Amino acid sequence: MKYFKFLIAICFLGMLFSCGGDDDICESGEGTPRMKVAFRSLSTGKETTLDTLYVAVDYGAGKVDLGKVAKIDSRLIPLRVDNSPYTDVYFKLTSKGAESKVRINYSTRSTYVSPGCGIKKSYENLSSELVTPNPVQKVEIGQNQIENEDKTNLYLSF
């Protein structure tokens, strides 16, 4: 009887530690990609590094603050994953300063990836419009589709 309890305890512990190893969620970067935004100087047109940048995004239920980043040359921003054809992104250089609103328009395509990761959204036909022009003075589209996070999709001129 002593060996039987020991055998049952070993089997129980083995089952406990063997669960969940294969369904790691989007471990290899197969999830929905984010939009890459880079910054340019308005006077020279060359890429520049900003001292600080505050970013907020409206995902449909109000603005969500993505925080402050210092000494930044590009930023990855997640877009909406619902069926909305646009995402509003807000940029400012100081916490109490003026805020620019940029509307990103796109069409989406969904692709099934795996049971653990689910569905991946790809964004196509990107276009942007500068709704509120201070501190951002100009927007330019880079690559007009988002399939991965390697290439710059939007350039902001300050």
Sequence and secondary structure as in RCSB ss.txt:
>XXXX:A:sequence
MKYFKFLIAICFLGMLFSCGGDDDICESGEGTPRMKVAFRSLSTGKETTLDTLYVAVDYGAGKVDLGKVAKIDSR
LIPLRVDNSPYTDVYFKLTSKGAESKVRINYSTRSTYVSPGCGIKKSYENLSSELVTPNPVQKVEIGQNQIENED
KTNLYLSF
>XXXX:A:secstr
 HHHHHHHHHHHHHHHHHTTSS  TTTTS S   EEEEEE TTT  B  EEEEEEEEE SSSEEEEEEEEEESEE
EE    SS SEEEEEEESSTTS  EEEEEEEEEEEEEEETTTEEEEEEEEEEEEEEE SS  EEEESSS BSSSS
S  EEEE 
